[in-house]
Amino acid sequence: MKNILCIGAGYVGGPTMAMIALKCPDRKVTVVDINSERIAAWNSDQLPIYEPGLLEVVKACRGRNLFFSTDIERGIEENDIIFVSVNTPTKTFGRGAGCAADLQYWEQTARKIKHCAKSDKIVVEKSTLPVRTATAMARILAAEGDGGAGVKFEVLSNPEFLAEGTAIEDLRNPDRVLVGGNQTPEGDAAVAELVAIYSSWVPRERILTTNVWSSELSKLTANAFLAQRVSSVNAISELCEATGADVQEVSRAIGMDSRIGPKFLKAGVGFGGSCFKKDILNLVYLCETYGLTQAAAYWRGVVAYNDHQQERFVSRILRAMFNTVAGKKIALFGFAFKSDTGDTRESPAIAIARMLAEEHAKVAITDPKALPSVRRDLAGCLDSIVEEPDPYKAADGADCIAVATDWKCFRDLDFARIYASMRKPAFVFDGRNLLDHEALFKLGFNVYAVGKSPLTHLD
């Protein structure tokens, strides 16, 4: 029975390995990371990431067949299947800056595996990587020198398709599991080893096997298509506001078309998170590398419209509030990029808060899980920012509420109490179409939702 190692204890590696440990109790699963504080958190009841249901899964397995450690060398030596789940951010320097994936951590990990391996290994790409990166890893592992003498490596691609906030359910009951391998006898055998792990709980018909390059490209393509739907419905929301249509009614009508479906047709302030923008820009870079300029321009436009939607949200706030927010208090409800996570990577709330601060507004940010990230993400404009865990205090004396994250707890607030505490006229700008707009209007709020005509007492 082959034991499993995962290098990288982040949003992907930690939950994925916890579920494998839960579903494969006969396999030892170890997660390693160079960050000792992160590993200490995984070994406590205060996990380094917030994900509904994750703590229960970790507690069920930790110390039995799930272990967290900083001893990367020992982990590589002792385990047979090595998942690589390290960070692959967008490059900020050199060629491809702003689009290409920064593969320095990935390459360092490949060289570490080669240096420490004493027996044959199956290396599994779990990080999102450009097409043909597996080939590069195989070349590093097969190169002469720096260890690895006599050791055979087989490289597979096994991209993750998790959504933060529902990652545990996505792992427990996935739409599909994708495994890409070299179409050789050795590659087929390695694929079969990984398929056997997932077959412990995933129906075999949901486990797809492909060549390595199709697997790598499928991950980028999936995220690009989902992001494209978000930008598309947001473009329609702008037209709805101009014409008096209701974007929620339009989304419901087109979503009932079986060729389209209802998912990712919810208008808002745009997509965020660690994957969508990064993966689309990676796709842009790949297209440009192969001279596919029109394809690159198409996908770049998806990101450009997402940025525009956030600028448009702030512009609408300015226009409605008499063309100035200078000195006014704005309660920003939500800082995470979506509900049920503390992750703020590429969160629309960051851009919105910065733009409001540039207009000299006083921004009070409230969020159930993401406030620890505010000072890092808004460095340079903190003089205009206040962190407030209590949404009632955030709204006290405010001129408006701007909803940036679709936390259900915001919907359940006592808005009569909030209205009474605010300066008048009081505004709500619902960037997630989360709240009951008619009820807010009846309380006295001037209500501006995405893709809808405003409900205002000012006309």
N, C-alpha and C positions, 0 to 999 in steps of 0.2 A: 504494500500500500504506500503510494508516494505521498510524502508530506509537502506542505505548501508554505511558501514564504511570500510576503508582499513587501516590497520596498516602497515606502510612502504611506504615511498614516493620515491622509487628508480626507476630504469629503467623499472620495471614491474608494480608496483603499480600505479605510476603517469599516464602513458599513458593508462593503462587499465581502470582506473576509469574515466579518461577524456572521453574515448569513450563511456563508459556506461552512463555517464551523458549526452553526446550528443544525444545518441540514445534513452534514457529513460528520457525525460524531466520532467516527472511527479514524478520522484524519486529524493530524496535528496541524494547526494553522498558526503561523507566527507573523506578526506585523512589526516591521522595524522602520525607524526614522532617525535622522541625525538630530532632530529637535527633542532634547531630553524633557523639556516642559510639556510638549505635546504628548509624549509617551507617558509621562507621569499622570496627565489628565485622563488618558485612556485607561489607566490602571486605577482610577478613582471613580466616584459617582458623579463627578463634574466633568463630563466628557468635553473634549475640545470643540465639538460641533453640536449644534442642536438639530435633531431630526426626530420627529415623533416616532416612538416605538423603538428607537435605537438602544437606549439604555437597557431596556428589558432584554433585548437579544444579547447584548454584551454580557450582562450579568448572568444569563443562562449558560454561557460558554466559557467566560473568562476563568482561567485557572484550571479548567478541565481539559479543553483542547484548543483554546484560543489564548494566545500570549502576545504581549506587547513589550518590545525591547529596543534598546539603542545599539545592541551588538549586531551590527550589519554583517561583519565578517563571519561570525559564527553562524548566523542565519543562512548565509550563502553556502557555507560548507555543509550544513546539516540537512538542507532541504533539496527536494528534487524538482519541484515546479516553482518557478520564481515569477511572480507577477511584478511588473514594473509600473508603478502608479505615482510617478514624480511629476512635479509641476512643469508644464510646457507653456509658459506665458508668451505673449506676443513680443517680438524683438523690439527693443527701444533704441537700437544702435545699428550702424552699418547697413549693409545691403539687406533689403527687405524690411527695414525698420517700419513699424506701424502695421505690418501685415503678416510677415513670416513668423513661424513658431521659433522660439528661442530654445534650441535643443541642447544647450550646454549641460543642464542637469541630467538630461536623458543620457548623453554620451558619457558623463562621469559615472553614471550608474552602470552602464554597459561595461566600462573598463574595470569597475570595481568587481562586477560579477566574474569577469575573465580572470582577474588577479587572484580571487579567493576560491574559485571553484576547484575542487579536487575530484569531482565525479561528474558524469553526464547530467546535463540540465535541460529542462524545457523552460524557455524564457517567454513570458506572455506579456505582450504590450497591452497595458490597460489604460495608459495615458492616451489622450487624443493626439494623434500624430499625422504628419503629412504622408501622402501616398509614397510608398517605396522606402519608408524609414526602416522597416523591418529588414530590408536588404542591407542597409547601412549597418544596423546592429549586428547582423550575421557576419559581415565583413570584419567588424571590430573584434567579435568573439573568435573568429577563425584566424586572425592575424598572428604571426609568430611573435614570441617574446611576451614578457610581462604576465607570466603565469598561464594557466589553462592548457599546459602541455598534455596531449593525449586525451583531453576532455572534449566530448562532442556536445554541441549546443544545437537545439532546434528552436527557432523563433516563430511564435504564433501571434496573431492579432485577435484580441478579444475585447472590442470596444464596449464601453458602458453606455447605457441608454437610460440613466437615472434622472429623475426630476427632483430637485431639492424640495423638501416638504412632504414628498410621497416616496422617498427612496426605499424605505423598508418594504412597502407594499410592491414597489416596482421590482425589487429583488426577489420577494417571495412569490410573486405571480407575474413574471415578465411577459410582455408581448412576444418577444423573441430573444434568444441568445445567439450571438454571431461569433463564430470561430473561423478564423482564416489561417490556412497553413500552406506550406509548400506542397505541391502535388507530386511528391516522391514517396517511396515506401516509408522513409524515416518521418517525413512530414505527416503522412496519413496516420502513422502510429502515435505521434504526438497529439494530433487532433483528437484521436480516439481517447487518449488519456484525459484531455480536458472535457470532452463530451461526457465521459463517464462521471466526472464530478458533478456537472450540472444535471445530469439525468437522475441524480438522487432525488430531485424534487420537481424538475421542469419536464413537462411532457416532451418526448423525443421529437414530435413534429414541430415544436417551437424552437428547436436548436438547429440553426442553419449553419452549414459549412460551405466555405468559399475559398478561393485563393487569397493570399495575404493582402494583395493590393485592393481587391474588391472590398474586403473587410475594412481596411483603413479608410477608403473613400466613402464607404457607406455611413460611417460615423459623421464625417464632415457634412455629407449631403443631408442626413436626417436633421441635423441642427439648422442647416441653411434653409431647408424647406419650412421648418417650424417658424423660424424667425421671419421668413418671407411672408407667411400668413399673418403674423402680427403686424408687420409694416403695411401689408395690404389693407387689413381692416382699419388700421389707423388712418390711412390715406382716405378711405371711405368716410371715416368719422369727420374729417375736415370738410368733406363735401356735404355731409349731413347737417353740420352746423350752419353751413352757408345756405342750404335750401329748406331747412325746417324738417327734414327727415329725422328719424330716430335710429341711430346705429344699432341699438339692441334689437329693434324690430327687423332691421335689414339682416343682421347676423342670424337671427332665428329663422328667417325665411330662407336664406341661402344654405344655412346649415342643415336644413331638412332635405336638401338635395343629396341623395346617397353618393353622388360622385364627388361631393365636397366634404360633407360631414361637419359637425358643430365645433370640433376642438380647435383651439387657438384662434378663435374668431371673436375674442373679447377685446374691445377697444380700451385703450388706457394711455398711460404716459410712456409706454414703450417697454421693450424687453431689457432684461439685465442678466446678471449671473456670470459665472466664470466661463461659460461655453459659447453662447450664441455669437457674440461679437467676435471673439477670438477665432472661432472656427470658420466664420464667414470670411474674415480677413485672410485666414490661412488659405481658404479656397480661392480668394482673389489673387493671392500671390502665386498659387499653383497655376491658375489660368494665365496670368501674365508671364510666368516662366515659360509656358509652352506657346506663347504668342497668341493666346485666345483673348484678344482685347475686348471684344464685345461681351463675351461671357463674364470677364472680370468686371467690366463696367456695370453689368446687370446686378451682380452680387454686391458690389460696392454701394449701389443705390439703396439696397435694403438697409444697410447700416446708416447711410446718410439720412434716410427718412426717419429712422429711429431717433437720431439726434434732433432732427427737425421737430418731432412730436414733443419733445421735452421743451425746446425753445418756444414752441407754439403754446404750450400750457402756461408758461411764465408770461408770455405776451398777453394771453387772455386775462390773467390776473391783473396785469398792469392796466389794460384798457378798462376793465370793469371797475377798478378801484381808482378811477379818476386820473389815470396816467401817472400815478406815483405811489410807491410803497415806502418811500424814505421815512424812517422813523416809526413806521407802523409795525406792530407785532403780528407775525404770521405763525400760526401753529401748524407745523408740518407733521401730519399723522402718518408715520411710517418712515423707516430708513432702510430696512432690508429690501432686497430686490423683489421679493415676493413674500407671501405669508408662510408661516410654519418653518422659517429658517432664520438664523442670525446672520446669514451671509450677505455682505453688502457689495461684493465685487460687481462692478459695472452697474450698480443700482441707479435707476433714474433719479432717485431722491438726491443723490450726490450732486448731479448737474443742476437740478432744480434749486437745491439749497445754495449752491454757489452763485447761481444767477440772481437769486433773491438778495443774497448778501451784497452782490455787486451793485444792486439798486438801493443799498443802505437800509434794507428791511432788517428788523430784529426777528430772527428765526428761532422759534422754540420747537425742538425736535423731540417727538415721543415715539417709542417703539418698544414692544414687549421683550425683544431679544437682541436688537442690533445696536443699542446705545454705546456699548464699549468700543465700537468702530468709528464713532463720530469724529473724535479728535484726530485720528489718523487720516480719515478720508477727507476731512475738511480743513486740513492744515493750510494756514495762510489766510483764512477768513473767520477764525474762531472768535474774533471780537464781536461778530454779529450773531453768534450761535450760542444757544443755551440748550443743554440736554435736560429733559424732564421726563422721568419715568411715568408720572401721573398725567394722563391726557387732560383731566379737568384743570390741573394747574397750568398745563401748556396752553390751554385755550383761554385761561383767565385773563381778561383785558385785551385779548387779541382782536384784531380787525377782521381776520379771516382764518378759516381752516382750509388747508390744502391736503388732500388725501393722496399719498404717494404709494402706499402699500395696502394690499387687500386683506388686512388682518380682520377676522370675523369679530374680534372683541371691539373694534371701533364701531361696528354696526349696532352693537348692543348698548352703547353709551346713552346716558340721559341727556338728550340734546336740548330739552327744555332748560335744564340746569345750565348747560353750556351756553345757550343763547343769552340767558339772563346775565351771565358773567362777562360777556363780550362787549366791546365798543360797537356802537351802531352808526351807520348800517352795518350789519354783520353778513359776512359772505362765507359760502362754502364752495370750494372748487374740488369736485370729486374726480380725481384723476384715475380712479379705478371703477367708477360706476358701481360703487359698493353700497351706498346709503339709500334710504327711502327719500327720494327727492321731493315728492309731493308733501310728505309729512314735515320735512324741513321747511318748505315754503310756507306751510300753514303756521309754523312757529314764528315766522318772521324773517327767516334767512333769505338772502338772495343766492340762488343755487345755480351753479354752472357745472354741468357734467360733460364728459367727453362724448362728442357726436350727437348732442342734443341741443335744442333751443333752450336758452336760459329761462329760469323761473325767477323773475325779479319784481320787486316792489318799487323800483326806481323809475320806471317808465311813466 
